[in-house]
């Protein structure tokens, strides 16, 4: 089993209505990653294409993208675990490279959410749960995460203001990210102003400001074996640990609603593989599809004890200058959430942080970074740990 590194990363701008095709959209992230790695399409020995197919009008997009990118006749694989698809893509590419089957693999995530209407998108999200026992009752993503928020508040005394503080943090860094959908600062006052859109009800206790937005976008990682990584890159970022887990799709099968068991299990496996613990993480990207999701991630990842995640955000410990910087690229709350591209975007941010290339959002001298990427309502959990 050879050592595996990431030698190139790329991402398109995340936007609300991309005017081109999915091929053109996905190519934007791919092109940047190739340039970053200093390789050509002909150097890629295999590709892993990642998206959630229910949002795509194109059936079997992997073959279509491979042809458009000039990757034929090399093999291509299609991977889907809902919102965590492209971090599952990294896990797949890692396996292909570490085994020696391929030396250079591209992980390409994309989603053009605007191909369908908002109502259609919500209906498809609802079908990410059990279509026999839950989704027929009208459950949607905001309602599911509202259940988690309410449980966290009831058990630990977390307040709506604590969740608002997470959105304010996202609004601190979103304006610094030129690829983000929402690039406006957010204030606590907006959450108490009855005229502010941020304060609009969605699913109690979650408000508009607590929810991320759908987006169109793409991301790409170039993954290489150790020999190729050292030959092609002066600054490879190494994959130290990968953890993945699943949980009951029906919430009636969950032990509690104050965290995500799949995230806790994935984190435990990733830490064990890397031989480290939560205190060794210097910078993190977590799946903040809703503000409560980031709060639970603090605790599921071991950055705080259960019920104490609120103290991290109250003390600004998850800001860039804090003890454990989290989502200093604005997170999904500012960047938007193009489902298949999200994990790759998170990984791109951590690679740039570890290289010292993150510009205005650069954390001071990080050695180890973590990405927490969730599919569905905690159905799939992926945790990836990278190091310099």
C-alpha positions as CSV (number, residue, x, y, z in Angstrom):
1,X,0.0,0.0,0.0
2,X,1.7,3.2,-1.2
3,X,1.4,6.6,0.3
4,X,-1.2,8.8,-1.4
5,X,-1.2,12.6,-1.9
6,X,-3.3,15.3,-3.5
7,X,-1.2,17.3,-6.0
8,X,-3.9,19.4,-7.6
9,X,-7.2,21.1,-6.6
10,X,-9.8,23.1,-8.5
11,X,-13.2,24.6,-8.1
12,X,-15.6,26.6,-10.2
13,X,-17.4,29.6,-8.8
14,X,-20.6,28.4,-7.0
15,X,-23.5,30.3,-8.5
16,X,-27.3,30.2,-8.4
17,X,-27.9,29.7,-12.2
18,X,-25.0,28.5,-14.3
19,X,-25.7,29.3,-17.9
20,X,-23.8,26.4,-19.5
21,X,-24.1,22.6,-19.6
22,X,-22.9,20.2,-16.8
23,X,-19.9,19.4,-19.0
24,X,-18.8,23.0,-19.1
25,X,-19.5,23.4,-15.4
26,X,-17.5,20.4,-14.4
27,X,-14.7,21.3,-16.7
28,X,-14.1,24.6,-14.8
29,X,-13.0,22.7,-11.7
30,X,-11.1,20.1,-13.7
31,X,-9.2,22.7,-15.7
32,X,-8.0,24.5,-12.5
33,X,-6.9,21.2,-10.9
34,X,-4.9,20.1,-14.0
35,X,-3.2,23.5,-14.0
36,X,-2.5,23.3,-10.3
37,X,-1.0,19.8,-10.6
38,X,0.9,20.6,-13.8
39,X,-0.5,17.6,-15.7
40,X,-2.5,17.0,-18.9
41,X,-5.7,15.0,-19.4
42,X,-3.6,12.3,-21.0
43,X,-1.7,11.8,-17.8
44,X,-4.9,10.9,-15.9
45,X,-5.1,7.1,-15.5
46,X,-8.7,6.9,-14.1
47,X,-11.4,9.3,-13.1
48,X,-14.1,9.2,-10.4
49,X,-17.2,11.3,-11.1
50,X,-19.3,12.4,-8.2
51,X,-22.9,13.8,-8.1
52,X,-26.4,13.0,-6.9
53,X,-28.1,11.7,-10.1
54,X,-31.6,12.7,-9.2
55,X,-30.7,16.3,-9.9
56,X,-29.1,15.5,-13.3
57,X,-31.0,15.4,-16.5
58,X,-28.0,13.5,-18.0
59,X,-28.1,9.8,-17.3
60,X,-24.7,8.2,-16.5
61,X,-22.8,11.5,-16.5
62,X,-19.4,9.8,-15.8
63,X,-19.1,8.6,-19.4
64,X,-20.2,11.9,-20.8
65,X,-17.7,13.9,-18.7
66,X,-14.9,11.5,-19.4
67,X,-15.4,12.0,-23.1
68,X,-15.7,15.8,-22.9
69,X,-12.5,16.0,-20.8
70,X,-10.5,13.8,-23.1
71,X,-10.1,11.0,-20.6
72,X,-11.1,8.1,-22.9
73,X,-10.2,5.2,-23.1
74,X,-9.1,5.3,-19.4
75,X,-11.7,3.9,-16.9
76,X,-14.2,6.1,-15.2
77,X,-16.3,5.4,-12.1
78,X,-19.5,7.0,-10.9
79,X,-19.8,7.5,-7.1
80,X,-22.9,8.8,-5.2
81,X,-23.5,9.2,-1.5
82,X,-25.8,12.2,-1.7
83,X,-24.1,15.4,-0.3
84,X,-20.9,13.5,0.6
85,X,-20.3,12.2,-2.9
86,X,-17.0,13.8,-3.7
87,X,-15.4,12.9,-0.4
88,X,-16.5,9.3,-1.1
89,X,-14.8,10.0,-4.4
90,X,-11.5,10.7,-2.6
91,X,-11.9,7.5,-0.6
92,X,-12.4,5.6,-3.9
93,X,-9.4,7.3,-5.6
94,X,-7.3,6.6,-2.5
95,X,-8.1,2.9,-2.8
96,X,-7.3,2.8,-6.5
97,X,-3.9,4.6,-6.0
98,X,-2.8,3.0,-2.7
99,X,-3.4,-0.5,-4.2
100,X,-1.2,0.3,-7.1
101,X,-3.9,-0.1,-9.6
102,X,-3.5,3.5,-10.9
103,X,-0.9,6.2,-10.2
104,X,-2.9,9.3,-11.1
105,X,-6.7,9.7,-10.5
106,X,-9.0,12.7,-10.9
107,X,-11.9,13.1,-8.5
108,X,-14.5,15.3,-10.2
109,X,-17.6,16.5,-8.3
110,X,-20.4,18.6,-9.8
111,X,-24.0,19.5,-9.5
112,X,-26.2,21.8,-11.5
113,X,-29.0,22.3,-9.1
114,X,-30.7,24.9,-11.3
115,X,-31.6,22.2,-13.9
116,X,-34.7,21.6,-11.9
117,X,-37.1,23.9,-10.0
118,X,-36.7,24.7,-6.3
119,X,-39.9,22.7,-5.6
120,X,-38.6,19.7,-7.5
121,X,-35.2,20.0,-5.7
122,X,-37.0,19.9,-2.3
123,X,-39.0,16.9,-3.4
124,X,-35.9,15.0,-4.4
125,X,-34.2,15.9,-1.1
126,X,-37.2,14.4,0.7
127,X,-36.7,11.2,-1.3
128,X,-33.2,11.0,0.2
129,X,-35.0,9.4,3.2
130,X,-37.0,6.3,3.3
131,X,-39.7,6.6,0.6
132,X,-42.0,4.1,2.3
133,X,-42.0,5.3,5.9
134,X,-40.8,8.9,6.1
135,X,-40.7,11.0,2.9
136,X,-44.5,10.5,2.1
137,X,-45.2,12.6,5.2
138,X,-43.6,15.6,3.6
139,X,-40.3,15.6,5.5
140,X,-37.7,18.0,4.0
141,X,-34.1,18.8,5.0
142,X,-34.9,21.9,7.0
143,X,-37.5,20.0,9.0
144,X,-35.1,17.1,9.8
145,X,-32.3,19.4,11.0
146,X,-34.9,21.4,12.9
147,X,-35.6,18.2,14.9
148,X,-31.9,18.0,15.7
149,X,-31.8,21.7,16.7
150,X,-34.8,21.3,19.0
151,X,-33.3,18.3,20.6
152,X,-29.9,20.0,21.1
153,X,-31.7,23.0,22.7
154,X,-33.8,20.9,25.0
155,X,-31.0,18.7,26.2
156,X,-28.1,21.2,26.4
157,X,-29.7,24.7,26.6
158,X,-28.3,25.7,23.2
159,X,-30.1,28.9,22.1
160,X,-31.2,30.3,18.7
161,X,-28.6,33.0,19.3
162,X,-25.8,30.4,19.4
163,X,-26.9,29.1,16.0
164,X,-27.0,32.7,14.7
165,X,-23.4,33.2,15.9
166,X,-22.4,30.4,13.5
167,X,-24.1,32.2,10.6
168,X,-22.4,35.4,11.6
169,X,-19.0,33.6,11.4
170,X,-19.8,32.3,8.0
171,X,-20.7,35.8,7.0
172,X,-17.4,37.0,8.2
173,X,-15.5,34.8,5.8
174,X,-17.9,34.5,2.9
175,X,-17.1,38.0,1.6
176,X,-13.4,37.0,1.4
177,X,-14.2,34.0,-0.8
178,X,-14.6,35.0,-4.5
179,X,-16.1,31.7,-5.4
180,X,-19.0,31.9,-2.8
181,X,-22.6,32.4,-3.7
182,X,-23.4,34.6,-0.6
183,X,-20.7,37.3,-0.2
184,X,-22.4,39.6,2.3
185,X,-21.6,40.0,6.0
186,X,-24.2,38.9,8.5
187,X,-24.9,40.5,11.9
188,X,-26.6,39.3,15.0
189,X,-29.1,42.2,14.7
190,X,-30.5,40.7,11.5
191,X,-31.7,37.7,13.5
192,X,-33.8,39.9,15.8
193,X,-35.1,42.3,13.1
194,X,-38.6,41.2,12.1
195,X,-38.1,42.8,8.7
196,X,-34.8,41.0,8.0
197,X,-34.9,38.0,5.6
198,X,-32.3,36.3,7.8
199,X,-34.9,36.1,10.5
200,X,-37.6,34.6,8.4
201,X,-39.1,31.3,9.6
202,X,-38.3,28.1,7.7
203,X,-38.8,25.2,10.2
204,X,-38.8,26.2,13.8
205,X,-36.3,26.9,15.4
206,X,-34.4,27.3,12.1
207,X,-34.7,30.5,10.2
208,X,-33.5,31.5,6.7
209,X,-30.1,32.5,8.0
210,X,-29.7,29.1,9.5
211,X,-29.9,27.3,6.1
212,X,-27.5,27.1,3.2
213,X,-28.5,27.7,-0.3
214,X,-28.6,25.4,-3.3
215,X,-26.0,26.2,-5.9
216,X,-24.4,25.1,-9.2
217,X,-20.7,24.2,-9.1
218,X,-17.9,21.8,-9.6
219,X,-14.7,20.7,-7.8
220,X,-11.7,18.5,-8.7
221,X,-8.9,16.7,-6.9
222,X,-5.8,15.2,-8.6
223,X,-4.7,12.2,-6.5
224,X,-1.3,10.5,-6.9
225,X,0.8,7.8,-5.5
226,X,3.9,8.8,-3.6
227,X,6.4,8.5,-6.4
228,X,4.3,10.5,-8.8
229,X,3.4,13.0,-6.1
230,X,7.0,13.7,-5.3
231,X,7.9,13.9,-9.0
232,X,5.1,16.2,-10.0
233,X,4.7,18.4,-7.0
234,X,6.9,20.3,-4.7
235,X,4.1,20.6,-2.1
236,X,1.9,17.4,-2.1
237,X,-0.6,17.2,0.7
238,X,-0.8,13.7,2.1
239,X,-4.0,11.7,2.9
240,X,-3.4,10.6,6.5
241,X,-6.7,9.2,7.5
242,X,-10.1,8.4,6.0
243,X,-13.2,7.4,7.9
244,X,-16.6,6.5,6.6
245,X,-19.8,5.2,8.3
246,X,-23.5,5.0,7.8
247,X,-26.6,5.3,10.1
248,X,-30.2,4.4,10.0
249,X,-32.0,6.2,7.2
250,X,-35.2,6.3,9.3
251,X,-34.9,8.7,12.2
252,X,-36.9,6.3,14.3
253,X,-33.7,4.1,14.2
254,X,-31.5,6.8,15.7
255,X,-30.3,6.6,19.3
256,X,-30.4,10.4,19.7
257,X,-31.0,13.6,17.8
258,X,-28.3,15.7,19.5
259,X,-25.5,14.5,17.1
260,X,-24.9,12.3,14.1
261,X,-23.7,8.8,14.8
262,X,-22.2,8.3,11.3
263,X,-20.1,11.4,11.8
264,X,-18.8,10.2,15.2
265,X,-18.0,6.8,13.9
266,X,-16.3,8.2,10.7
267,X,-14.2,10.6,12.9
268,X,-13.1,7.7,15.1
269,X,-12.0,5.7,12.2
270,X,-10.2,8.6,10.5
271,X,-8.4,9.5,13.7
272,X,-7.3,5.9,14.2
273,X,-6.0,5.6,10.7
274,X,-4.0,8.9,11.0
275,X,-2.8,8.0,14.5
276,X,-3.9,11.3,15.9
277,X,-6.8,12.9,17.9
278,X,-9.0,15.9,17.8
279,X,-6.5,18.2,19.5
280,X,-4.0,17.6,16.7
281,X,-6.3,19.3,14.1
282,X,-5.2,22.8,13.1
283,X,-8.0,23.7,10.7
284,X,-11.2,22.1,9.7
285,X,-14.0,22.2,7.2
286,X,-17.3,20.8,8.4
287,X,-20.6,20.2,6.7
288,X,-22.7,23.2,7.7
289,X,-25.8,22.7,5.6
290,X,-27.6,24.2,8.6
291,X,-26.1,26.1,11.6
292,X,-27.1,23.2,13.9
293,X,-25.1,20.9,11.6
294,X,-21.9,22.8,12.4
295,X,-22.7,22.9,16.1
296,X,-23.1,19.1,16.2
297,X,-19.9,18.7,14.1
298,X,-17.9,20.5,16.8
299,X,-19.1,17.8,19.3
300,X,-19.1,14.8,16.9
301,X,-15.5,15.5,15.9
302,X,-14.3,15.8,19.5
303,X,-13.5,19.5,19.3
304,X,-15.9,20.0,22.3
305,X,-17.7,17.7,24.7
306,X,-21.4,17.0,24.0
307,X,-23.4,20.2,24.8
308,X,-20.3,22.4,24.9
309,X,-20.0,23.2,21.2
310,X,-21.9,26.5,21.9
311,X,-18.9,27.6,24.0
312,X,-16.6,27.3,21.0
313,X,-18.7,29.7,19.0
314,X,-19.5,32.0,21.9
315,X,-15.7,32.4,22.6
316,X,-14.9,32.7,18.8
317,X,-12.6,29.6,19.1
318,X,-13.7,28.5,15.7
319,X,-12.7,31.8,14.0
320,X,-9.5,32.0,12.1
321,X,-7.5,33.2,15.1
322,X,-9.2,30.7,17.5
323,X,-8.1,27.4,18.9
324,X,-9.7,25.3,16.1
325,X,-10.6,27.4,13.0
326,X,-13.6,25.9,11.3
327,X,-15.1,26.9,7.9
328,X,-13.0,30.0,7.4
329,X,-13.9,29.9,3.7
330,X,-17.5,30.7,4.6
331,X,-18.7,27.1,4.7
332,X,-21.8,25.9,2.9
333,X,-23.7,28.7,4.6
334,X,-21.8,31.3,2.5
335,X,-20.4,29.2,-0.4
336,X,-23.7,27.4,-1.3
337,X,-24.2,23.7,-1.6
338,X,-23.8,22.1,-5.1
339,X,-24.3,18.6,-3.7
340,X,-21.8,16.6,-5.7
341,X,-19.1,19.3,-5.6
342,X,-19.3,20.2,-1.9
343,X,-16.8,17.7,-0.5
344,X,-14.3,18.5,-3.1
345,X,-14.6,22.2,-2.4
346,X,-14.0,21.5,1.3
347,X,-10.9,19.4,0.5
348,X,-9.6,22.1,-1.8
349,X,-9.8,24.6,1.0
350,X,-7.9,22.4,3.4
351,X,-5.2,21.6,0.7
352,X,-4.7,25.4,0.2
353,X,-4.5,26.0,3.9
354,X,-1.9,23.3,4.4
355,X,0.1,24.8,1.5
356,X,-0.1,28.3,2.9
357,X,-2.0,29.5,-0.1
358,X,-5.3,30.5,1.4
359,X,-4.8,34.3,1.2
360,X,-7.0,36.4,3.5
361,X,-8.4,33.3,5.3
362,X,-5.0,31.6,5.9
363,X,-4.7,30.0,9.3
364,X,-1.3,30.4,10.9
365,X,1.1,27.4,10.1
366,X,-1.4,24.5,10.0
367,X,0.1,21.0,9.8
368,X,-3.0,18.9,9.8
369,X,-6.5,19.6,8.5
370,X,-9.8,17.8,8.6
371,X,-12.8,17.6,6.4
372,X,-16.2,16.5,7.7
373,X,-18.8,15.8,4.9
374,X,-22.3,14.4,5.5
375,X,-24.7,12.8,3.1
376,X,-28.4,13.2,3.7
377,X,-29.5,13.7,7.3
378,X,-26.5,11.8,8.7
379,X,-27.1,8.8,6.5
380,X,-23.5,8.9,5.3
381,X,-20.6,10.3,7.2
382,X,-17.1,10.9,5.7
383,X,-14.1,12.4,7.6
384,X,-10.9,13.0,5.8
385,X,-7.6,14.0,7.5
386,X,-4.8,15.6,5.4
387,X,-1.3,16.6,6.4
388,X,1.7,18.5,5.0
